[in-house]
């Protein structure tokens, strides 16, 4: 019972993304990634981590899309030109 209460308290205090690391493939993961013999995943019941993962993914997508307008270039005109 102490283990359950401790995990519930940890879940209440957490505000970001909880990544679970395991040697076995997750049966029911929201998202998972395998690297160097370990599985990294977000549990399918963890709505806080899911929402924050979606937000981080959105930020990365926004950063990866090139702009449609050229960057502003400050210029100083010299001479009369007229």
VENQUIUR-V329743 format. One record per pair of residues at least 12 apart in sequence whose C-alpha atoms are under 8 Angstrom apart, sorted by sequence separation. I is the first residue (numbers start at 1). J is the second residue. If there is no record, write none. Layout:
BEGIN
<<I | J> <I | J>>
END
This chain:
BEGIN
<<29 | 41> <30 | 42> <31 | 43> <26 | 39> <29 | 42> <30 | 43> <31 | 44> <23 | 37> <24 | 38> <25 | 39> <29 | 43> <30 | 44> <23 | 38> <24 | 39> <26 | 41> <28 | 43> <29 | 44> <30 | 45> <22 | 38> <23 | 39> <28 | 44> <21 | 38> <22 | 39> <21 | 39> <22 | 40> <20 | 39> <21 | 40> <20 | 40> <21 | 41> <30 | 50> <19 | 40> <20 | 41> <19 | 41> <20 | 42> <19 | 42> <20 | 43> <18 | 42> <17 | 48> <18 | 49> <16 | 48> <17 | 49> <15 | 48> <16 | 49> <17 | 50> <17 | 52> <16 | 52> <17 | 53>>
END
